[in-house]
Amino acid sequence: MTKEESSSEVCIGHRDLVIGASSMRIIFIGPPGAGKGTQAAALTQRLSIVHLSTGDMLREAARAKTPLGREAAEHMNAGRLVPKELVQQLVAERIAGPDCRDGYLLDGFPRTVEQAEHLDKWLDAQGASIDLVVNLAVDDAVLLARLASRGREDDADDVVRERLRQYDKLTRPLVDYYRRRGVLREIDGHGTPDEVLRRIVAEVEAAS
């Protein structure tokens, strides 16, 4: 996949930032409640690249009734998790699309080191690679407060703690994996959305 360089103007507050990153391949990772969805949507809009949420991809494929979409729909309609192999195939199919040639941001994938290794091997076969991995770091106390406010009062605490335990077990190792590959950038996820976005933009600028 050929990397084409161009620039996009990013406006944050009263300052304009020019980023030559329209063809970047970016991954967002971070615990539940870190604000990945909010920041991913804001950044992709400013860079004019595709925002790829795993949940959205599954729903779109199911609606389009592609072979993978029909298979995923069977699992979702039955209340089962979509098998990881199917998710990996779906992601590979989606990022091979023409609208991803100018860059994309993956939000919700990969979730494990195994998935990250699979993605890297697939990209390497296409002559491409991940340019930047943004890890949004937020204190557990803040995450608990954010997530508890979204759940039901009677079970929010248990549900939130279990989600964070699952993250620690499966996803946090991605931080070490991408750090070893030299593409990880740790971002302080505290503060207002604009403050966090400004920190992310600075790292995108540096990596572009």
Secondary structure, 3 states (H helix, E strand, C coil): CCCCCCCEEEEECCEEEEECCCCCEEEEECCCCCCHHHHHHHHHHHHCCEEEEHHHHHHHHHHHCCHHHHHHHHHHHCCCCCCHHHHHHHHHHHHCCHHHCCCEEEECCCCCHHHHHHHHHHHHHCCCCCCEEEEEECCHHHHHHHHHCCCCCCCHHHHHHHHHHHHHHHHCHHHHHHHHCCCEEEEECCCCHHHHHHHHHHHHHHHC
